Amino acid sequence: MSKSLKLNASNPKVWLLIGIGLAGAVVLVETRRRRRRKLPNEDFGAFVERFELLPIPQPDQTQTLSSLSFAIKDIFDVKGYVTGFGNPHWKRTHSEAGKTAIVITALLSNGATCLGKTVMDEFSFGISGENKFYGTPINPYLTSSIPGGSSSGSAVAVAARLVDFAIGTDTTGCVRIPAAFCGILGFRPSHGVVSTIGVLPNAQSLDTVGWFARDASVLRHVGLVLLPTNLVEVKRTRRILFADDLFQLSKVPSQKTVYVIDKAIEKLSGYQSPHHMNICQYIASNVPSLKGFHDKLTQQQNGVSILKDLTLVMFSLQGYEFKTNHEEWFKSVKPRLGRAVSERVIAAMNSTHDHVKTLYKVRNEMRVAFQRLLKDDGILVIPTVPDDPLKRNTEKGFSSEFHDRAFALSSIASISGCCQVAIPLGCHKDCCASVSFISAHGADKFLLNTVLDMYTTIQEQVSVAYALPLPDTNGGIETSDLLKEKGNAAFKGRLWNKAVDYYTEAINLNGENATYFSNRAAAYLELGCFQEAEEDCNKAILHDKKNVKAYLRRGTAREQLLRYTEALKDFQHALVLEPQNKTASLAEKRLRKSWS
């Protein structure tokens, strides 16, 4: 019958079959289109390739990750699949992997099931999580915001509960930053302790294999599989150090974080009372080679600006090693790149051998300095990220100030080689709050055990901390003026803390006087408390929009916090109010020159 149908096109059965076939094809095509449209909503756009790798049977071994699922960043080799490196041109010009990365094999051998490869920033550059070719995964925690990168898909897969844990890489913050933006746990191990065999390199001196989880127990179990067995954890008293100066870079008030950690420690055993320190001053005093990278335009090298110098070292080292690894391929293929990635790649390809020895010297000095500071029992507490993430699909991209503050925080562990864990603290004013614990190189199991010990208690304290009221203020005008004068006298005598105390008493009596806030801001600036100075200037300007000193002091605070655009606006506003103001004029010229 089929032969006669082919020969007789006028046969109605032919048209019936053709019609059915066309209808089926249309339905099939439309179904596939619908599936493609629905996929980002089904998996939040986290995966670039879905497959299933079943656990490797181990008859004589307990599989500690049994029944857990995981995903991997598209930077890890899997036998039979092309490792894409986040770029289709790379994938097109490379062959299937002949072997599976050691860390993936270890996870499969311990009972975990791999569900596919995840989206990443191209070549592991960038912290936005955006990818021109594969799209931007949807942040389940804040759907209107970017997920952070470069291990964006891995973070999203965990946050969206698509897998129990996920593997990424962290070079300059590529696990820690998306963990913070997506409201989950993220661990960067000590440099060199987890195998990178079968992982495409970005910059070997900075690259680490990191992982994400929602549960502290899962985070630790993954660590026990991937970390060397010779890293033995001895039970010891924990010593907590708050880097007070770095919390000035965060939108979340430092007293909230301090409250959460303090209260958690009170409820647990084996913790010393927390200590507070200025980590930037410590770095300035203990990493002498960093002075060669100091930006002459910044006002003080031992302030937060020293981390800008450390960031420069980090990027210089990354660019030099990335060029060494991949220059030949980029020259031969000339791939199309996303805008932000293109800038980073061009900078890397234009890097030179100048100061390479000094770059490695800074890294070694940082390692020694932090081993001396943290020893085997220390935990440094810092913000994970400075701000809430940018909105999705924004044309402006990251500002230079956001980059400076974000990388200032991530550069510490990247250069020192210390292990760091990002811990979610819920939401604060519509942004994700995240705090990080940093421990010495090799203290990975100690840090993971600490997180497991504290995590539940920390989460219990978060809701309490963010419900704390702000202190009230009331009247008493004449007494407040006397206190202000005492504050002025203390300020002139260079007794900054005493000046703050007097101004604070004056404010408690009269909280509507702009001069009190402005004067206290001046004292805070001398103490290096830039965030507090900015907040006082905000209040001063709220009460007196023509307070020139408040604009000058806020501009100075913002400049020290690396928020140059806002600082410039403050100095310009001061010039509008006082066109001949020399301080404002010099500051404006300095900031403009630094951008030229």
C-alpha positions as CSV (number, residue, x, y, z in Angstrom):
1,M,0.0,0.0,0.0
2,S,2.9,2.4,0.8
3,K,4.2,2.0,-2.8
4,S,0.8,2.9,-4.3
5,L,0.4,5.9,-2.0
6,K,3.7,7.3,-3.1
7,L,2.7,6.8,-6.8
8,N,-0.8,8.3,-6.4
9,A,-0.6,11.7,-4.9
10,S,-4.4,12.3,-5.5
11,N,-5.2,9.4,-3.2
12,P,-7.0,11.0,-0.1
13,K,-5.2,8.6,2.2
14,V,-1.9,10.3,1.1
15,W,-3.2,13.7,2.2
16,L,-4.6,12.3,5.4
17,L,-1.2,10.9,6.4
18,I,0.6,14.0,5.3
19,G,-1.8,16.1,7.3
20,I,-1.3,14.0,10.4
21,G,2.5,14.1,9.9
22,L,2.6,17.9,9.5
23,A,0.3,18.4,12.4
24,G,2.5,16.1,14.5
25,A,5.6,18.0,13.4
26,V,4.0,21.3,14.2
27,V,2.9,20.0,17.6
28,L,6.4,18.5,18.2
29,V,8.2,21.8,17.2
30,E,5.8,23.8,19.3
31,T,6.2,21.5,22.3
32,R,9.9,21.8,22.1
33,R,9.7,25.6,21.8
34,R,7.4,25.6,24.9
35,R,9.8,23.5,26.7
36,R,12.7,25.7,25.8
37,R,10.7,28.7,27.0
38,K,9.8,27.1,30.3
39,L,13.2,25.7,31.0
40,P,14.6,28.9,32.7
41,N,11.6,28.9,35.0
42,E,12.0,25.2,35.7
43,D,15.7,25.2,36.5
44,F,16.1,29.0,37.0
45,G,18.5,29.0,34.0
46,A,21.1,27.3,36.2
47,F,22.2,24.5,33.9
48,V,24.0,24.7,30.6
49,E,23.9,20.9,30.1
50,R,21.8,18.3,31.9
51,F,22.9,14.7,32.3
52,E,23.1,12.2,35.1
53,L,26.3,10.6,36.5
54,L,25.4,7.8,38.9
55,P,27.4,7.0,42.0
56,I,30.4,4.8,41.6
57,P,29.9,1.6,43.6
58,Q,32.4,1.1,46.4
59,P,31.6,-2.3,48.1
60,D,34.0,-1.9,51.0
61,Q,33.4,1.8,51.7
62,T,30.8,3.8,53.5
63,Q,29.4,6.4,51.0
64,T,29.0,9.5,53.1
65,L,27.2,11.5,50.3
66,S,24.7,8.7,49.5
67,S,21.3,10.0,48.3
68,L,22.7,13.6,47.7
69,S,22.7,15.3,44.3
70,F,25.0,17.9,43.0
71,A,25.8,20.0,40.0
72,I,29.2,21.2,38.6
73,K,30.4,24.4,37.1
74,D,31.2,24.1,33.3
75,I,34.9,24.3,34.1
76,F,35.3,20.7,35.3
77,D,36.2,17.8,33.0
78,V,33.7,15.0,32.6
79,K,34.7,12.1,30.4
80,G,32.8,12.1,27.2
81,Y,31.7,15.8,27.5
82,V,33.4,19.0,26.2
83,T,34.3,21.4,29.0
84,G,32.8,24.7,27.8
85,F,34.5,27.3,30.0
86,G,31.4,29.4,29.7
87,N,32.0,30.2,26.1
88,P,30.7,28.5,22.9
89,H,33.8,29.3,20.9
90,W,35.9,27.5,23.4
91,K,33.6,24.5,23.4
92,R,33.6,24.4,19.5
93,T,37.4,24.4,19.4
94,H,38.0,21.7,22.0
95,S,37.4,18.0,22.2
96,E,35.6,15.8,24.7
97,A,37.5,15.2,28.0
98,G,39.3,11.9,28.2
99,K,39.0,11.8,32.0
100,T,36.8,13.1,34.7
101,A,38.2,15.7,37.2
102,I,39.5,14.1,40.4
103,V,37.1,16.0,42.6
104,I,34.1,14.9,40.6
105,T,35.2,11.2,40.8
106,A,35.7,11.6,44.5
107,L,32.1,12.8,45.0
108,L,30.7,10.1,42.8
109,S,32.8,7.5,44.7
110,N,31.2,8.7,47.9
111,G,27.6,8.1,46.7
112,A,26.6,11.5,45.2
113,T,24.8,11.8,41.9
114,C,25.7,14.5,39.4
115,L,22.8,16.1,37.5
116,G,24.7,18.3,35.1
117,K,26.9,21.3,34.3
118,T,26.0,24.9,35.3
119,V,26.3,28.3,33.7
120,M,29.3,30.4,34.6
121,D,30.8,33.8,33.6
122,E,33.0,33.4,30.5
123,F,36.5,32.0,31.4
124,S,35.6,32.4,35.1
125,F,36.0,36.2,34.8
126,G,33.5,38.5,36.5
127,I,31.3,38.5,39.6
128,S,27.9,39.3,38.1
129,G,26.9,35.8,37.0
130,E,25.9,37.1,33.6
131,N,26.7,35.2,30.4
132,K,26.1,36.7,26.9
133,F,25.7,33.3,25.3
134,Y,24.0,31.1,27.9
135,G,22.0,33.7,29.8
136,T,21.9,34.8,33.4
137,P,20.6,32.3,36.0
138,I,17.7,33.6,38.0
139,N,18.6,34.4,41.6
140,P,15.9,32.5,43.6
141,Y,16.6,34.6,46.7
142,L,16.1,38.0,44.9
143,T,14.6,37.2,41.5
144,S,15.0,40.8,40.2
145,S,18.7,40.8,41.0
146,I,21.8,39.2,39.5
147,P,23.0,35.9,41.1
148,G,26.7,36.8,41.3
149,G,29.5,34.9,39.7
150,S,31.5,33.5,38.2
151,S,30.0,30.2,39.7
152,S,26.5,31.6,39.2
153,G,24.7,28.5,38.0
154,S,26.1,26.4,40.8
155,A,24.9,28.9,43.4
156,V,21.5,29.1,41.8
157,A,21.1,25.4,41.6
158,V,21.6,25.1,45.3
159,A,19.5,28.1,46.3
160,A,16.6,26.9,44.1
161,R,16.8,23.4,45.7
162,L,17.5,21.7,42.4
163,V,20.5,19.9,44.0
164,D,21.8,19.4,47.5
165,F,25.2,20.9,46.9
166,A,27.2,22.2,43.9
167,I,30.8,22.6,42.9
168,G,32.4,25.8,41.6
169,T,35.7,27.5,41.5
170,D,36.9,30.6,43.4
171,T,39.7,32.7,42.1
172,T,38.8,36.3,43.1
173,G,35.5,35.7,44.9
174,C,33.7,33.4,42.4
175,V,32.1,31.2,45.1
176,R,31.9,33.6,48.0
177,I,30.1,36.4,46.1
178,P,27.3,34.3,44.5
179,A,26.8,32.5,47.8
180,A,26.2,35.9,49.5
181,F,23.9,37.1,46.7
182,C,21.8,33.9,46.7
183,G,21.6,33.6,50.5
184,I,23.4,30.2,50.9
185,L,26.6,28.9,52.3
186,G,29.7,29.0,50.2
187,F,33.2,27.6,51.0
188,R,36.6,28.6,49.5
189,P,39.2,26.1,50.8
190,S,42.8,26.9,51.5
191,H,44.7,27.4,48.3
192,G,46.2,24.1,47.0
193,V,44.6,21.7,49.4
194,V,41.8,20.4,47.0
195,S,42.9,18.9,43.7
196,T,42.5,21.0,40.5
197,I,43.4,18.2,38.2
198,G,40.8,18.2,35.4
199,V,39.8,21.8,36.1
200,L,40.4,24.5,33.5
201,P,42.8,27.1,35.0
202,N,42.1,30.8,35.2
203,A,45.1,31.7,37.4
204,Q,46.7,28.8,39.3
205,S,48.1,30.9,42.1
206,L,44.6,32.0,43.0
207,D,42.3,29.2,41.8
208,T,40.5,26.9,44.3
209,V,37.7,24.4,44.0
210,G,34.9,25.6,46.2
211,W,31.4,24.4,47.0
212,F,27.9,25.6,47.9
213,A,25.2,24.1,50.2
214,R,22.1,25.2,52.1
215,D,22.9,23.0,55.1
216,A,26.0,23.3,57.2
217,S,26.1,19.6,57.7
218,V,26.2,19.0,53.9
219,L,28.8,21.7,53.5
220,R,31.0,19.9,56.0
221,H,30.4,16.4,54.6
222,V,31.5,17.5,51.1
223,G,34.6,19.0,52.7
224,L,35.5,15.7,54.5
225,V,35.4,14.0,51.1
226,L,37.4,16.6,49.2
227,L,39.9,17.8,51.8
228,P,43.1,15.7,52.4
229,T,42.8,13.1,55.1
230,N,46.0,14.4,56.7
231,L,44.3,17.6,57.6
232,V,43.4,16.4,61.1
233,E,41.1,18.6,63.2
234,V,42.0,18.9,66.9
235,K,39.3,20.2,69.2
236,R,40.4,23.6,70.5
237,T,39.0,26.9,71.9
238,R,38.0,29.3,69.1
239,R,39.3,32.9,69.0
240,I,37.0,35.3,67.2
241,L,38.4,38.5,65.7
242,F,36.1,41.2,64.2
243,A,37.7,43.3,61.4
244,D,35.8,46.5,62.5
245,D,37.3,48.6,59.7
246,L,35.9,46.3,56.9
247,F,32.3,46.5,58.2
248,Q,32.4,50.2,57.0
249,L,32.2,48.7,53.5
250,S,28.9,47.0,54.2
251,K,25.4,48.3,54.2
252,V,24.5,46.1,57.1
253,P,25.2,47.9,60.4
254,S,28.2,46.3,62.0
255,Q,26.5,46.3,65.5
256,K,23.9,43.9,64.1
257,T,26.5,41.4,63.0
258,V,28.5,41.8,66.2
259,Y,25.3,41.2,68.2
260,V,24.5,38.0,66.2
261,I,28.0,36.5,66.7
262,D,28.3,37.6,70.3
263,K,24.9,36.0,71.2
264,A,25.8,32.8,69.4
265,I,29.0,32.6,71.3
266,E,27.3,33.1,74.6
267,K,25.1,30.1,74.0
268,L,28.0,27.8,72.9
269,S,31.0,26.4,74.7
270,G,34.6,26.5,73.5
271,Y,34.8,30.2,72.4
272,Q,36.8,33.1,73.8
273,S,35.3,36.5,74.1
274,P,35.5,38.3,70.7
275,H,38.3,40.8,70.0
276,H,38.2,43.7,67.6
277,M,40.9,44.9,65.3
278,N,41.8,47.1,62.3
279,I,42.8,44.5,59.7
280,C,44.0,47.1,57.2
281,Q,46.5,48.5,59.6
282,Y,47.6,45.0,60.3
283,I,48.2,44.3,56.6
284,A,50.0,47.6,56.1
285,S,52.4,46.8,59.0
286,N,53.0,43.1,58.0
287,V,53.1,43.1,54.2
288,P,55.9,45.5,53.4
289,S,56.1,44.6,49.7
290,L,52.5,46.0,49.2
291,K,53.9,49.5,49.5
292,G,55.2,49.3,46.0
293,F,51.6,49.1,44.6
294,H,50.3,52.1,46.7
295,D,48.2,54.5,44.7
296,K,49.8,57.9,45.3
297,L,46.4,59.6,44.9
298,T,44.9,58.0,47.9
299,Q,45.3,59.9,51.2
300,Q,46.4,57.1,53.5
301,Q,47.9,53.7,52.9
302,N,46.9,52.1,56.1
303,G,43.2,52.8,55.7
304,V,40.7,50.7,53.7
305,S,42.5,52.0,50.6
306,I,45.3,49.5,51.2
307,L,42.9,46.8,50.1
308,K,42.7,48.5,46.7
309,D,46.4,48.0,46.5
310,L,45.9,44.3,47.4
311,T,43.2,44.1,44.7
312,L,45.7,45.5,42.2
313,V,48.1,42.7,43.1
314,M,45.3,40.1,42.8
315,F,44.3,41.3,39.3
316,S,47.9,41.7,38.1
317,L,48.7,38.1,39.2
318,Q,45.5,36.8,37.6
319,G,46.1,38.6,34.4
320,Y,49.7,37.4,34.1
321,E,48.8,33.8,34.7
322,F,45.7,33.8,32.6
323,K,47.7,35.2,29.7
324,T,50.4,32.5,30.2
325,N,47.6,29.8,30.2
326,H,45.5,30.9,27.2
327,E,47.2,33.6,25.1
328,E,47.8,31.2,22.2
329,W,44.2,30.2,22.0
330,F,42.9,33.8,22.1
331,K,45.3,34.9,19.4
332,S,44.3,32.0,17.0
333,V,40.5,31.9,17.6
334,K,39.8,35.6,18.3
335,P,36.4,34.7,20.0
336,R,33.5,37.0,20.5
337,L,33.1,37.9,24.2
338,G,30.6,39.7,26.4
339,R,31.4,43.3,27.1
340,A,32.6,43.1,30.7
341,V,34.6,39.9,30.0
342,S,36.2,41.4,27.0
343,E,37.7,44.2,29.1
344,R,39.1,41.7,31.6
345,V,40.6,39.5,28.8
346,I,42.1,42.4,27.0
347,A,43.7,43.6,30.2
348,A,45.1,40.1,30.8
349,M,46.5,39.9,27.3
350,N,48.2,43.2,27.7
351,S,49.8,42.3,31.0
352,T,53.6,42.3,31.2
353,H,56.2,40.5,33.3
354,D,56.9,43.7,35.2
355,H,56.8,43.3,39.0
356,V,55.9,39.5,38.7
357,K,58.4,38.6,41.5
358,T,57.0,41.3,43.7
359,L,53.4,40.0,43.1
360,Y,54.4,36.6,44.4
361,K,56.4,38.2,47.3
362,V,53.2,40.0,48.4
363,R,51.3,36.7,48.3
364,N,53.9,35.0,50.4
365,E,54.0,37.8,52.9
366,M,50.2,37.8,53.2
367,R,50.3,34.0,53.9
368,V,52.9,34.4,56.6
369,A,51.1,37.4,58.1
370,F,47.7,35.7,58.4
371,Q,49.3,32.4,59.7
372,R,50.8,34.6,62.4
373,L,47.5,36.4,63.1
374,L,45.1,33.4,63.0
375,K,47.4,30.5,64.1
376,D,45.3,27.3,64.5
377,D,42.5,28.8,66.5
378,G,41.6,32.2,65.0
379,I,38.6,33.2,63.0
380,L,38.5,36.6,61.3
381,V,35.0,37.9,60.8
382,I,34.4,40.2,57.8
383,P,31.4,41.1,55.5
384,T,31.3,38.8,52.5
385,V,30.1,41.5,50.1
386,P,29.6,45.3,50.5
387,D,26.2,45.8,48.9
388,D,23.1,44.2,47.7
389,P,23.4,42.8,44.1
390,L,22.5,44.9,41.0
391,K,19.2,44.4,39.3
392,R,19.1,42.0,36.3
393,N,19.3,43.3,32.8
394,T,20.7,46.7,33.8
395,E,22.6,48.5,31.1
396,K,25.0,50.3,33.3
397,G,26.7,47.2,34.7
398,F,28.8,47.3,37.9
399,S,30.2,50.7,38.9
400,S,34.0,50.9,39.6
401,E,33.1,51.6,43.2
402,F,31.2,48.4,43.6
403,H,34.1,46.5,42.1
404,D,36.6,48.2,44.4
405,R,34.6,47.4,47.5
406,A,33.7,43.8,46.5
407,F,37.2,42.8,45.5
408,A,38.7,44.6,48.5
409,L,36.9,42.1,50.7
410,S,37.6,39.0,48.5
411,S,41.3,39.8,48.0
412,I,42.2,38.9,51.6
413,A,41.6,35.2,51.3
414,S,42.5,35.1,47.6
415,I,46.0,36.5,48.2
416,S,46.7,35.0,51.6
417,G,45.5,31.5,50.6
418,C,43.3,31.3,53.7
419,C,40.1,29.3,53.8
420,Q,36.8,31.3,54.0
421,V,33.2,30.5,54.4
422,A,30.3,32.8,53.5
423,I,27.3,32.5,55.9
424,P,23.9,34.0,55.1
425,L,22.3,36.3,57.6
426,G,18.9,36.8,55.9
427,C,17.7,40.1,54.5
428,H,18.4,43.6,55.6
429,K,16.5,46.4,53.8
430,D,15.8,44.3,50.8
431,C,19.4,43.1,50.3
432,C,21.1,39.8,51.2
433,A,23.3,40.0,54.3
434,S,26.2,37.7,54.5
435,V,29.1,37.4,56.9
436,S,32.4,35.5,56.3
437,F,34.7,33.6,58.6
438,I,38.3,33.3,57.6
439,S,40.8,30.8,59.1
440,A,44.5,30.2,58.5
441,H,45.7,28.2,55.5
442,G,45.2,24.5,56.3
443,A,42.5,25.0,59.0
444,D,39.7,24.0,56.7
445,K,38.2,21.3,58.8
446,F,38.4,23.5,61.9
447,L,36.5,26.2,60.0
448,L,33.9,23.8,58.7
449,N,33.4,22.3,62.2
450,T,33.0,25.9,63.5
451,V,30.3,26.7,61.0
452,L,28.4,23.4,61.8
453,D,28.7,24.3,65.5
454,M,27.4,27.9,65.2
455,Y,25.1,27.9,62.2
456,T,21.8,27.0,63.8
457,T,22.4,29.4,66.7
458,I,23.5,32.2,64.3
459,Q,20.2,31.8,62.3
460,E,18.2,32.0,65.6
461,Q,19.9,35.3,66.5
462,V,19.5,36.9,63.1
463,S,15.7,37.6,63.5
464,V,16.4,39.1,67.0
465,A,19.3,41.3,65.8
466,Y,17.4,43.0,62.9
467,A,14.5,43.8,65.2
468,L,16.6,45.8,67.6
469,P,15.4,49.4,67.9
470,L,17.6,52.4,67.4
471,P,18.3,54.6,70.4
472,D,16.0,57.5,71.2
473,T,17.0,61.1,71.6
474,N,15.4,63.9,73.6
475,G,15.8,67.5,74.6
476,G,18.1,69.6,76.9
477,I,19.4,72.3,74.7
478,E,21.7,74.3,77.0
479,T,23.4,71.3,78.5
480,S,24.0,69.9,75.0
481,D,25.9,73.0,73.9
482,L,28.2,72.7,76.9
483,L,28.9,69.1,75.9
484,K,29.6,70.2,72.4
485,E,32.2,72.7,73.6
486,K,33.8,69.9,75.7
487,G,33.9,67.8,72.6
488,N,35.5,70.6,70.6
489,A,38.2,71.0,73.3
490,A,38.9,67.2,73.3
491,F,39.1,67.3,69.5
492,K,41.7,70.1,69.5
493,G,43.6,68.1,72.1
494,R,43.6,65.1,69.6
495,L,41.5,63.1,72.1
496,W,39.3,61.7,69.3
497,N,37.5,59.0,71.4
498,K,36.7,61.5,74.1
499,A,35.4,64.0,71.6
500,V,33.1,61.3,70.2
501,D,31.8,60.6,73.7
502,Y,31.0,64.3,74.4
503,Y,29.3,64.8,71.0
504,T,27.3,61.7,71.5
505,E,26.0,63.0,74.9
506,A,25.1,66.2,73.2
507,I,23.2,64.4,70.5
508,N,21.4,62.3,73.0
509,L,20.1,65.5,74.6
510,N,19.4,67.3,71.3
511,G,19.2,65.1,68.2
512,E,18.2,67.9,65.8
513,N,21.4,69.9,65.8
514,A,23.4,69.5,62.6
515,T,26.6,70.8,64.1
516,Y,26.7,68.0,66.7
517,F,26.5,65.3,64.0
518,S,29.0,67.1,61.8
519,N,31.5,67.5,64.6
520,R,31.2,63.9,65.7
521,A,31.8,63.0,62.0
522,A,35.1,64.9,62.1
523,A,36.2,62.9,65.1
524,Y,35.1,59.6,63.5
525,L,37.2,60.5,60.4
526,E,40.3,60.9,62.6
527,L,39.6,57.5,64.1
528,G,39.2,55.9,60.7
529,C,35.5,55.1,61.3
530,F,34.4,56.2,57.9
531,Q,30.9,54.6,57.8
532,E,30.0,56.2,61.1
533,A,31.3,59.5,59.8
534,E,29.1,59.2,56.7
535,E,26.0,58.4,58.7
536,D,26.6,61.4,61.0
537,C,27.0,63.7,57.9
538,N,23.8,62.3,56.5
539,K,22.0,63.3,59.6
540,A,23.7,66.7,59.7
541,I,22.6,67.4,56.1
542,L,19.1,66.2,56.9
543,H,18.8,69.0,59.5
544,D,20.8,71.6,57.6
545,K,21.1,71.3,53.8
546,K,23.7,74.1,53.7
547,N,26.1,72.6,56.1
548,V,29.3,72.8,54.0
549,K,31.5,71.0,56.5
550,A,29.1,68.0,56.5
551,Y,29.4,67.7,52.7
552,L,33.2,67.9,52.9
553,R,33.4,65.3,55.7
554,R,30.9,63.0,54.0
555,G,32.9,63.3,50.8
556,T,36.1,62.4,52.7
557,A,34.4,59.4,54.3
558,R,33.0,58.2,51.0
559,E,36.4,58.6,49.3
560,Q,38.0,56.4,52.0
561,L,35.2,53.9,51.5
562,L,36.1,53.8,47.7
563,R,32.8,55.3,46.6
564,Y,34.3,57.9,44.4
565,T,31.2,59.0,42.4
566,E,29.3,59.9,45.6
567,A,32.4,61.6,47.1
568,L,32.8,63.7,44.0
569,K,29.2,64.9,44.2
570,D,29.7,65.9,47.8
571,F,32.7,68.0,47.1
572,Q,31.0,69.6,44.1
573,H,28.0,70.4,46.3
574,A,30.3,72.0,48.8
575,L,31.7,74.2,46.0
576,V,28.2,75.2,45.0
577,L,27.6,76.4,48.5
578,E,31.1,77.9,48.9
579,P,32.8,78.4,45.4
580,Q,36.1,79.4,47.0
581,N,36.4,76.5,49.3
582,K,40.0,75.2,48.8
583,T,39.4,71.8,50.5
584,A,36.5,71.0,48.2
585,S,38.4,72.3,45.1
586,L,41.5,70.2,45.8
587,A,39.4,67.1,46.5
588,E,37.4,67.5,43.3
589,K,40.6,67.8,41.2
590,R,42.1,64.8,43.0
591,L,39.1,62.6,42.2
592,R,38.9,63.7,38.6
593,K,42.6,63.0,38.1
594,S,42.3,59.5,39.6
595,W,39.7,58.7,36.9
596,S,41.5,60.2,33.9
